[in-house]
Amino acid sequence: MAEERKKSYIQRQHYLDELISFKDDQIIKVITGIRRGGKSTLLFDIYSDWLLDNGISEGQIIKVDLEPMEAKPLYNADALYKHITDRIVNIDKTHYVFIDEVQNCEGFEHVVDSLYIKKNVDVYITGSNARMLSGELATLISGRYIEIEVLPFSFKEFVLATKKSDETLQQKYIQYVRFGAFPKVAEYRGDTKKINTYLDGLYNTIFKKDIINRNKITNVPMFEAVMRFVLANIGSPISAKSISDYLISQNKKIYPQAVDDFLKSLVESFMVYKAERYDVKGKEILKSLGKYYATDLGLRNYLLGFVEMDVGHVLENVIYFELLRRGYKVFVGKVEAKEVDFVAQNENGLEYYQVAASILDTKTRERELEPLNNIKDHFPKFLITLDEYSISNSTYNGIRVIRAIDFLLVE
């Protein structure tokens, strides 16, 4: 039975392994990420099936989905708590409580905290807005939770989801960066009308529920102008002031502080992620001119009208999120007056990444290699390119050149 269920979804092994590693630990598992990015499937299907396959009975798994209209009676904290505790019938066995879109319940933080202190309850919650961890919940459960951020499909997962098609990897990459990586989009692959309808509905849900309503934004047209500017300039250094200056030049008066508030709302809804700048020589994070990247390129392209894409910045966007998926903290590198696209940090140290659509031209190749050559430490250095020719998978002065598709498909 479980094997039949597993055929309907992609086994997102990295996230599953994280959940398994914290199973039965007295710590709240908080699963966050953009709406429709796969949080519910991960918890309600993939992890639930794993529990069933490993000796946990269906009665021990309590699932509460707070998104549909039918769940409105549970938006009250007392009602939600009673609904869950009434189903904890065997005090001698651990019950695994899954609450999806928990932020829809007013006072949910008290429900979560009360369930947490029960010795026979293992609590898992999901949410589509990072602000839920910045308020009273964080105060109540400080030091007692771990956060797992779920992103839409990686390219490798997208390839697995579309394995029945006869397209080449290059063709699949074009589909991936054009229409995006939401699991449902992969299911609709090839049906442009369905994809556009889906993205339209998803955008309206994120825009209204997770941004406008939650942040009580009143100047919606100005917020949209800021959002479109950010999405049109992925991979470019921007600041609240530079956006404000641009909009003022377009006869749209807005102060940098208001822009900054809008940017925070975009980040909290997981529409975009911000990469801070890192001074490689000074070994410190800088506060100015970070870069923003779109969590899903399909949603970005839909909002911008599927205009001609900047291939280099789009590839940069893809590599940024791939590094995040692999567990790195990712910064934009400053090397004196030069820039390295990414400084990736994990428990083993640093790695440096430069990203370029093509380096077949000698001058372009030298320009892309120069910042990496100026770094004098011995941490690994990589240049990622879309080039299909033999120049890929070669080495220049210790800098490894890797074809992007090969990089995205490795374990």
Contacts in CASP RR format, 6 or more apart in sequence:
PFRMAT RR
TARGET T0000
AUTHOR 0000-0000-0000
METHOD contacts of the structure
MODEL  1
MAEERKKSYIQRQHYLDELISFKDDQIIKVITGIRRGGKSTLLFDIYSDW
LLDNGISEGQIIKVDLEPMEAKPLYNADALYKHITDRIVNIDKTHYVFID
EVQNCEGFEHVVDSLYIKKNVDVYITGSNARMLSGELATLISGRYIEIEV
LPFSFKEFVLATKKSDETLQQKYIQYVRFGAFPKVAEYRGDTKKINTYLD
GLYNTIFKKDIINRNKITNVPMFEAVMRFVLANIGSPISAKSISDYLISQ
NKKIYPQAVDDFLKSLVESFMVYKAERYDVKGKEILKSLGKYYATDLGLR
NYLLGFVEMDVGHVLENVIYFELLRRGYKVFVGKVEAKEVDFVAQNENGL
EYYQVAASILDTKTRERELEPLNNIKDHFPKFLITLDEYSISNSTYNGIR
VIRAIDFLLVE
2 49 0 8 1.000
2 52 0 8 1.000
2 53 0 8 1.000
5 45 0 8 1.000
5 49 0 8 1.000
6 49 0 8 1.000
8 45 0 8 1.000
9 41 0 8 1.000
9 45 0 8 1.000
9 46 0 8 1.000
9 183 0 8 1.000
10 153 0 8 1.000
10 157 0 8 1.000
10 160 0 8 1.000
10 161 0 8 1.000
10 183 0 8 1.000
11 46 0 8 1.000
12 38 0 8 1.000
12 41 0 8 1.000
12 42 0 8 1.000
12 46 0 8 1.000
12 150 0 8 1.000
12 157 0 8 1.000
14 325 0 8 1.000
15 42 0 8 1.000
15 46 0 8 1.000
15 148 0 8 1.000
15 150 0 8 1.000
16 42 0 8 1.000
16 46 0 8 1.000
16 47 0 8 1.000
16 50 0 8 1.000
18 148 0 8 1.000
19 29 0 8 1.000
19 42 0 8 1.000
19 43 0 8 1.000
19 47 0 8 1.000
19 50 0 8 1.000
19 124 0 8 1.000
19 148 0 8 1.000
20 47 0 8 1.000
20 50 0 8 1.000
22 29 0 8 1.000
22 146 0 8 1.000
23 122 0 8 1.000
24 94 0 8 1.000
24 122 0 8 1.000
26 116 0 8 1.000
26 144 0 8 1.000
27 144 0 8 1.000
27 145 0 8 1.000
27 146 0 8 1.000
28 112 0 8 1.000
28 116 0 8 1.000
28 123 0 8 1.000
28 124 0 8 1.000
28 125 0 8 1.000
28 141 0 8 1.000
28 144 0 8 1.000
28 145 0 8 1.000
28 146 0 8 1.000
29 122 0 8 1.000
29 123 0 8 1.000
29 124 0 8 1.000
29 125 0 8 1.000
29 145 0 8 1.000
29 146 0 8 1.000
29 148 0 8 1.000
30 125 0 8 1.000
30 126 0 8 1.000
30 127 0 8 1.000
30 133 0 8 1.000
30 145 0 8 1.000
30 146 0 8 1.000
30 147 0 8 1.000
30 148 0 8 1.000
31 39 0 8 1.000
31 42 0 8 1.000
31 43 0 8 1.000
31 124 0 8 1.000
31 125 0 8 1.000
31 126 0 8 1.000
31 127 0 8 1.000
31 147 0 8 1.000
31 148 0 8 1.000
31 150 0 8 1.000
32 39 0 8 1.000
32 126 0 8 1.000
32 127 0 8 1.000
32 128 0 8 1.000
32 130 0 8 1.000
32 132 0 8 1.000
32 133 0 8 1.000
32 147 0 8 1.000
32 148 0 8 1.000
32 149 0 8 1.000
32 150 0 8 1.000
32 270 0 8 1.000
33 39 0 8 1.000
33 127 0 8 1.000
33 128 0 8 1.000
33 130 0 8 1.000
33 149 0 8 1.000
33 150 0 8 1.000
33 151 0 8 1.000
33 270 0 8 1.000
34 128 0 8 1.000
34 151 0 8 1.000
34 152 0 8 1.000
34 206 0 8 1.000
34 269 0 8 1.000
34 270 0 8 1.000
34 271 0 8 1.000
34 295 0 8 1.000
34 296 0 8 1.000
35 128 0 8 1.000
35 202 0 8 1.000
35 205 0 8 1.000
35 206 0 8 1.000
35 209 0 8 1.000
35 210 0 8 1.000
35 270 0 8 1.000
36 182 0 8 1.000
36 183 0 8 1.000
36 184 0 8 1.000
36 202 0 8 1.000
37 150 0 8 1.000
37 151 0 8 1.000
37 152 0 8 1.000
37 182 0 8 1.000
37 183 0 8 1.000
38 150 0 8 1.000
38 152 0 8 1.000
38 183 0 8 1.000
39 100 0 8 1.000
39 126 0 8 1.000
39 127 0 8 1.000
39 128 0 8 1.000
39 150 0 8 1.000
40 65 0 8 1.000
40 100 0 8 1.000
40 126 0 8 1.000
41 183 0 8 1.000
42 150 0 8 1.000
43 98 0 8 1.000
43 100 0 8 1.000
43 124 0 8 1.000
43 126 0 8 1.000
44 63 0 8 1.000
44 65 0 8 1.000
44 98 0 8 1.000
44 100 0 8 1.000
47 124 0 8 1.000
48 61 0 8 1.000
48 63 0 8 1.000
48 98 0 8 1.000
51 60 0 8 1.000
51 61 0 8 1.000
51 96 0 8 1.000
52 58 0 8 1.000
52 61 0 8 1.000
56 96 0 8 1.000
57 93 0 8 1.000
59 87 0 8 1.000
59 89 0 8 1.000
59 95 0 8 1.000
60 90 0 8 1.000
60 93 0 8 1.000
60 94 0 8 1.000
60 95 0 8 1.000
60 96 0 8 1.000
61 95 0 8 1.000
61 96 0 8 1.000
61 98 0 8 1.000
62 84 0 8 1.000
62 87 0 8 1.000
62 88 0 8 1.000
62 95 0 8 1.000
62 96 0 8 1.000
62 97 0 8 1.000
62 98 0 8 1.000
63 98 0 8 1.000
63 100 0 8 1.000
64 71 0 8 1.000
64 74 0 8 1.000
64 80 0 8 1.000
64 83 0 8 1.000
64 84 0 8 1.000
64 97 0 8 1.000
64 98 0 8 1.000
64 99 0 8 1.000
64 100 0 8 1.000
65 71 0 8 1.000
65 100 0 8 1.000
65 101 0 8 1.000
66 74 0 8 1.000
66 75 0 8 1.000
66 80 0 8 1.000
66 99 0 8 1.000
66 100 0 8 1.000
66 101 0 8 1.000
66 102 0 8 1.000
66 104 0 8 1.000
66 105 0 8 1.000
67 100 0 8 1.000
67 101 0 8 1.000
67 104 0 8 1.000
71 104 0 8 1.000
73 79 0 8 1.000
74 80 0 8 1.000
74 83 0 8 1.000
74 105 0 8 1.000
75 104 0 8 1.000
75 105 0 8 1.000
75 106 0 8 1.000
76 105 0 8 1.000
76 106 0 8 1.000
77 105 0 8 1.000
77 106 0 8 1.000
77 107 0 8 1.000
77 108 0 8 1.000
77 110 0 8 1.000
77 111 0 8 1.000
80 99 0 8 1.000
80 105 0 8 1.000
80 108 0 8 1.000
80 111 0 8 1.000
81 110 0 8 1.000
81 111 0 8 1.000
81 114 0 8 1.000
81 115 0 8 1.000
84 97 0 8 1.000
84 99 0 8 1.000
84 111 0 8 1.000
84 115 0 8 1.000
85 115 0 8 1.000
87 95 0 8 1.000
88 95 0 8 1.000
88 118 0 8 1.000
88 120 0 8 1.000
88 121 0 8 1.000
91 120 0 8 1.000
92 120 0 8 1.000
93 120 0 8 1.000
94 120 0 8 1.000
94 121 0 8 1.000
94 122 0 8 1.000
95 120 0 8 1.000
95 121 0 8 1.000
95 122 0 8 1.000
96 122 0 8 1.000
96 124 0 8 1.000
97 115 0 8 1.000
97 121 0 8 1.000
97 122 0 8 1.000
97 123 0 8 1.000
97 124 0 8 1.000
98 124 0 8 1.000
98 125 0 8 1.000
98 126 0 8 1.000
99 105 0 8 1.000
99 108 0 8 1.000
99 111 0 8 1.000
99 112 0 8 1.000
99 123 0 8 1.000
99 124 0 8 1.000
99 125 0 8 1.000
99 126 0 8 1.000
100 125 0 8 1.000
100 126 0 8 1.000
100 127 0 8 1.000
101 126 0 8 1.000
101 127 0 8 1.000
101 128 0 8 1.000
102 108 0 8 1.000
102 112 0 8 1.000
102 125 0 8 1.000
102 126 0 8 1.000
102 127 0 8 1.000
102 132 0 8 1.000
103 127 0 8 1.000
103 128 0 8 1.000
103 129 0 8 1.000
103 132 0 8 1.000
105 111 0 8 1.000
107 136 0 8 1.000
108 125 0 8 1.000
108 132 0 8 1.000
108 137 0 8 1.000
109 135 0 8 1.000
109 136 0 8 1.000
109 137 0 8 1.000
109 140 0 8 1.000
109 141 0 8 1.000
110 140 0 8 1.000
112 123 0 8 1.000
112 125 0 8 1.000
112 137 0 8 1.000
112 140 0 8 1.000
112 141 0 8 1.000
113 140 0 8 1.000
113 141 0 8 1.000
115 121 0 8 1.000
115 123 0 8 1.000
116 123 0 8 1.000
116 141 0 8 1.000
116 144 0 8 1.000
128 206 0 8 1.000
128 209 0 8 1.000
128 210 0 8 1.000
128 269 0 8 1.000
128 270 0 8 1.000
129 210 0 8 1.000
129 214 0 8 1.000
129 268 0 8 1.000
129 269 0 8 1.000
129 270 0 8 1.000
130 267 0 8 1.000
130 268 0 8 1.000
130 269 0 8 1.000
130 270 0 8 1.000
131 214 0 8 1.000
131 268 0 8 1.000
133 145 0 8 1.000
133 147 0 8 1.000
149 270 0 8 1.000
149 324 0 8 1.000
151 181 0 8 1.000
151 295 0 8 1.000
151 321 0 8 1.000
151 324 0 8 1.000
151 325 0 8 1.000
152 180 0 8 1.000
152 181 0 8 1.000
152 182 0 8 1.000
152 183 0 8 1.000
152 295 0 8 1.000
152 296 0 8 1.000
153 161 0 8 1.000
153 181 0 8 1.000
153 182 0 8 1.000
153 183 0 8 1.000
153 186 0 8 1.000
154 181 0 8 1.000
154 321 0 8 1.000
154 322 0 8 1.000
154 325 0 8 1.000
154 408 0 8 1.000
155 172 0 8 1.000
155 173 0 8 1.000
155 176 0 8 1.000
155 181 0 8 1.000
155 318 0 8 1.000
155 322 0 8 1.000
155 405 0 8 1.000
155 408 0 8 1.000
155 409 0 8 1.000
156 408 0 8 1.000
156 409 0 8 1.000
157 181 0 8 1.000
158 172 0 8 1.000
158 175 0 8 1.000
158 176 0 8 1.000
158 181 0 8 1.000
158 186 0 8 1.000
159 169 0 8 1.000
159 172 0 8 1.000
159 409 0 8 1.000
161 183 0 8 1.000
161 186 0 8 1.000
161 187 0 8 1.000
161 189 0 8 1.000
162 172 0 8 1.000
162 175 0 8 1.000
162 186 0 8 1.000
162 189 0 8 1.000
165 172 0 8 1.000
165 189 0 8 1.000
167 175 0 8 1.000
169 405 0 8 1.000
169 409 0 8 1.000
170 388 0 8 1.000
170 405 0 8 1.000
173 404 0 8 1.000
173 405 0 8 1.000
175 189 0 8 1.000
175 190 0 8 1.000
176 297 0 8 1.000
176 318 0 8 1.000
177 297 0 8 1.000
177 298 0 8 1.000
177 309 0 8 1.000
177 314 0 8 1.000
177 315 0 8 1.000
177 318 0 8 1.000
178 297 0 8 1.000
178 298 0 8 1.000
178 301 0 8 1.000
178 306 0 8 1.000
178 309 0 8 1.000
179 185 0 8 1.000
179 189 0 8 1.000
179 192 0 8 1.000
179 195 0 8 1.000
179 298 0 8 1.000
179 301 0 8 1.000
180 296 0 8 1.000
180 297 0 8 1.000
180 298 0 8 1.000
180 299 0 8 1.000
180 301 0 8 1.000
181 296 0 8 1.000
181 297 0 8 1.000
181 298 0 8 1.000
182 198 0 8 1.000
182 199 0 8 1.000
182 202 0 8 1.000
182 296 0 8 1.000
182 298 0 8 1.000
182 299 0 8 1.000
184 198 0 8 1.000
185 195 0 8 1.000
185 198 0 8 1.000
185 199 0 8 1.000
185 298 0 8 1.000
188 194 0 8 1.000
188 195 0 8 1.000
188 198 0 8 1.000
189 195 0 8 1.000
196 302 0 8 1.000
199 298 0 8 1.000
199 299 0 8 1.000
199 302 0 8 1.000
200 302 0 8 1.000
202 299 0 8 1.000
203 299 0 8 1.000
203 302 0 8 1.000
203 303 0 8 1.000
206 269 0 8 1.000
206 271 0 8 1.000
210 269 0 8 1.000
211 217 0 8 1.000
211 223 0 8 1.000
211 265 0 8 1.000
211 266 0 8 1.000
211 269 0 8 1.000
211 271 0 8 1.000
212 220 0 8 1.000
212 223 0 8 1.000
214 269 0 8 1.000
215 261 0 8 1.000
215 265 0 8 1.000
215 268 0 8 1.000
217 223 0 8 1.000
217 262 0 8 1.000
217 265 0 8 1.000
219 258 0 8 1.000
222 247 0 8 1.000
222 252 0 8 1.000
222 254 0 8 1.000
222 258 0 8 1.000
222 262 0 8 1.000
223 262 0 8 1.000
223 265 0 8 1.000
225 247 0 8 1.000
225 250 0 8 1.000
225 252 0 8 1.000
226 243 0 8 1.000
226 247 0 8 1.000
226 254 0 8 1.000
226 259 0 8 1.000
226 262 0 8 1.000
226 263 0 8 1.000
226 266 0 8 1.000
227 262 0 8 1.000
227 266 0 8 1.000
227 271 0 8 1.000
227 303 0 8 1.000
228 303 0 8 1.000
228 304 0 8 1.000
229 238 0 8 1.000
229 243 0 8 1.000
229 246 0 8 1.000
229 247 0 8 1.000
230 238 0 8 1.000
230 243 0 8 1.000
230 263 0 8 1.000
230 266 0 8 1.000
230 272 0 8 1.000
230 292 0 8 1.000
231 272 0 8 1.000
231 294 0 8 1.000
231 300 0 8 1.000
231 303 0 8 1.000
231 304 0 8 1.000
232 304 0 8 1.000
233 292 0 8 1.000
234 291 0 8 1.000
234 292 0 8 1.000
234 293 0 8 1.000
234 294 0 8 1.000
234 300 0 8 1.000
234 313 0 8 1.000
234 314 0 8 1.000
234 316 0 8 1.000
234 317 0 8 1.000
235 291 0 8 1.000
235 292 0 8 1.000
235 293 0 8 1.000
235 313 0 8 1.000
235 316 0 8 1.000
235 317 0 8 1.000
236 291 0 8 1.000
236 313 0 8 1.000
237 277 0 8 1.000
237 289 0 8 1.000
237 290 0 8 1.000
237 291 0 8 1.000
237 332 0 8 1.000
238 289 0 8 1.000
238 290 0 8 1.000
238 291 0 8 1.000
238 292 0 8 1.000
239 256 0 8 1.000
239 288 0 8 1.000
239 289 0 8 1.000
239 290 0 8 1.000
240 256 0 8 1.000
240 257 0 8 1.000
240 259 0 8 1.000
240 260 0 8 1.000
240 263 0 8 1.000
241 256 0 8 1.000
241 259 0 8 1.000
243 256 0 8 1.000
243 259 0 8 1.000
243 263 0 8 1.000
244 254 0 8 1.000
244 255 0 8 1.000
244 256 0 8 1.000
244 258 0 8 1.000
244 259 0 8 1.000
247 253 0 8 1.000
247 254 0 8 1.000
247 259 0 8 1.000
248 254 0 8 1.000
263 274 0 8 1.000
263 292 0 8 1.000
266 272 0 8 1.000
266 292 0 8 1.000
267 273 0 8 1.000
267 274 0 8 1.000
270 295 0 8 1.000
271 294 0 8 1.000
271 295 0 8 1.000
271 299 0 8 1.000
272 292 0 8 1.000
272 293 0 8 1.000
272 294 0 8 1.000
272 295 0 8 1.000
273 292 0 8 1.000
273 293 0 8 1.000
273 295 0 8 1.000
273 320 0 8 1.000
273 321 0 8 1.000
273 324 0 8 1.000
274 290 0 8 1.000
274 291 0 8 1.000
274 292 0 8 1.000
274 293 0 8 1.000
275 290 0 8 1.000
275 291 0 8 1.000
275 292 0 8 1.000
275 293 0 8 1.000
275 320 0 8 1.000
275 330 0 8 1.000
275 331 0 8 1.000
275 332 0 8 1.000
275 342 0 8 1.000
276 285 0 8 1.000
276 286 0 8 1.000
276 287 0 8 1.000
276 290 0 8 1.000
276 331 0 8 1.000
276 332 0 8 1.000
277 285 0 8 1.000
277 286 0 8 1.000
277 288 0 8 1.000
277 289 0 8 1.000
277 290 0 8 1.000
277 331 0 8 1.000
277 332 0 8 1.000
277 333 0 8 1.000
277 334 0 8 1.000
278 284 0 8 1.000
278 285 0 8 1.000
278 286 0 8 1.000
278 331 0 8 1.000
278 332 0 8 1.000
278 333 0 8 1.000
278 334 0 8 1.000
278 343 0 8 1.000
279 285 0 8 1.000
279 286 0 8 1.000
279 333 0 8 1.000
279 334 0 8 1.000
280 333 0 8 1.000
280 334 0 8 1.000
280 335 0 8 1.000
280 340 0 8 1.000
280 343 0 8 1.000
280 352 0 8 1.000
280 375 0 8 1.000
281 335 0 8 1.000
281 336 0 8 1.000
285 331 0 8 1.000
286 334 0 8 1.000
290 332 0 8 1.000
291 332 0 8 1.000
293 316 0 8 1.000
293 317 0 8 1.000
293 320 0 8 1.000
293 321 0 8 1.000
294 300 0 8 1.000
294 317 0 8 1.000
295 321 0 8 1.000
297 314 0 8 1.000
297 317 0 8 1.000
297 318 0 8 1.000
301 307 0 8 1.000
301 309 0 8 1.000
311 357 0 8 1.000
311 386 0 8 1.000
312 355 0 8 1.000
312 356 0 8 1.000
312 357 0 8 1.000
315 355 0 8 1.000
315 356 0 8 1.000
315 357 0 8 1.000
315 384 0 8 1.000
315 386 0 8 1.000
315 404 0 8 1.000
316 341 0 8 1.000
316 355 0 8 1.000
318 404 0 8 1.000
318 408 0 8 1.000
319 341 0 8 1.000
319 342 0 8 1.000
319 353 0 8 1.000
319 355 0 8 1.000
319 384 0 8 1.000
319 404 0 8 1.000
319 407 0 8 1.000
320 330 0 8 1.000
320 342 0 8 1.000
322 407 0 8 1.000
322 408 0 8 1.000
323 330 0 8 1.000
323 342 0 8 1.000
323 344 0 8 1.000
323 353 0 8 1.000
324 330 0 8 1.000
327 346 0 8 1.000
328 344 0 8 1.000
328 345 0 8 1.000
328 346 0 8 1.000
328 351 0 8 1.000
329 344 0 8 1.000
329 345 0 8 1.000
329 346 0 8 1.000
330 342 0 8 1.000
330 343 0 8 1.000
330 344 0 8 1.000
330 345 0 8 1.000
331 342 0 8 1.000
331 343 0 8 1.000
331 344 0 8 1.000
331 345 0 8 1.000
332 339 0 8 1.000
332 340 0 8 1.000
332 341 0 8 1.000
332 342 0 8 1.000
332 343 0 8 1.000
333 339 0 8 1.000
333 340 0 8 1.000
333 341 0 8 1.000
333 342 0 8 1.000
333 343 0 8 1.000
333 352 0 8 1.000
334 340 0 8 1.000
335 371 0 8 1.000
335 374 0 8 1.000
335 375 0 8 1.000
336 374 0 8 1.000
338 370 0 8 1.000
338 371 0 8 1.000
338 374 0 8 1.000
339 371 0 8 1.000
340 352 0 8 1.000
340 353 0 8 1.000
340 354 0 8 1.000
340 371 0 8 1.000
340 372 0 8 1.000
340 375 0 8 1.000
341 353 0 8 1.000
341 354 0 8 1.000
341 355 0 8 1.000
342 352 0 8 1.000
342 353 0 8 1.000
342 355 0 8 1.000
343 350 0 8 1.000
343 351 0 8 1.000
343 352 0 8 1.000
343 353 0 8 1.000
344 350 0 8 1.000
344 351 0 8 1.000
344 352 0 8 1.000
344 353 0 8 1.000
345 351 0 8 1.000
349 379 0 8 1.000
350 377 0 8 1.000
350 379 0 8 1.000
351 379 0 8 1.000
351 380 0 8 1.000
351 381 0 8 1.000
351 382 0 8 1.000
352 372 0 8 1.000
352 375 0 8 1.000
352 379 0 8 1.000
352 380 0 8 1.000
352 381 0 8 1.000
352 382 0 8 1.000
353 381 0 8 1.000
353 382 0 8 1.000
353 383 0 8 1.000
353 384 0 8 1.000
354 368 0 8 1.000
354 369 0 8 1.000
354 371 0 8 1.000
354 372 0 8 1.000
354 381 0 8 1.000
354 382 0 8 1.000
354 383 0 8 1.000
354 384 0 8 1.000
355 383 0 8 1.000
355 384 0 8 1.000
355 385 0 8 1.000
356 364 0 8 1.000
356 368 0 8 1.000
356 383 0 8 1.000
356 384 0 8 1.000
356 385 0 8 1.000
357 385 0 8 1.000
357 386 0 8 1.000
358 364 0 8 1.000
358 385 0 8 1.000
358 386 0 8 1.000
358 387 0 8 1.000
359 365 0 8 1.000
359 368 0 8 1.000
359 383 0 8 1.000
359 385 0 8 1.000
359 387 0 8 1.000
359 391 0 8 1.000
359 401 0 8 1.000
360 387 0 8 1.000
360 389 0 8 1.000
360 391 0 8 1.000
365 391 0 8 1.000
365 396 0 8 1.000
368 383 0 8 1.000
369 383 0 8 1.000
369 396 0 8 1.000
369 397 0 8 1.000
369 399 0 8 1.000
372 381 0 8 1.000
372 383 0 8 1.000
372 399 0 8 1.000
373 397 0 8 1.000
373 399 0 8 1.000
375 381 0 8 1.000
380 400 0 8 1.000
381 398 0 8 1.000
381 399 0 8 1.000
381 400 0 8 1.000
382 399 0 8 1.000
382 400 0 8 1.000
382 401 0 8 1.000
382 402 0 8 1.000
382 407 0 8 1.000
383 396 0 8 1.000
383 399 0 8 1.000
383 400 0 8 1.000
383 401 0 8 1.000
383 402 0 8 1.000
384 402 0 8 1.000
384 404 0 8 1.000
384 407 0 8 1.000
385 391 0 8 1.000
385 392 0 8 1.000
385 401 0 8 1.000
385 402 0 8 1.000
385 403 0 8 1.000
385 404 0 8 1.000
386 403 0 8 1.000
386 404 0 8 1.000
386 405 0 8 1.000
387 403 0 8 1.000
388 403 0 8 1.000
391 401 0 8 1.000
392 401 0 8 1.000
392 402 0 8 1.000
392 403 0 8 1.000
392 406 0 8 1.000
393 400 0 8 1.000
393 401 0 8 1.000
393 402 0 8 1.000
393 403 0 8 1.000
393 406 0 8 1.000
394 401 0 8 1.000
395 401 0 8 1.000
END
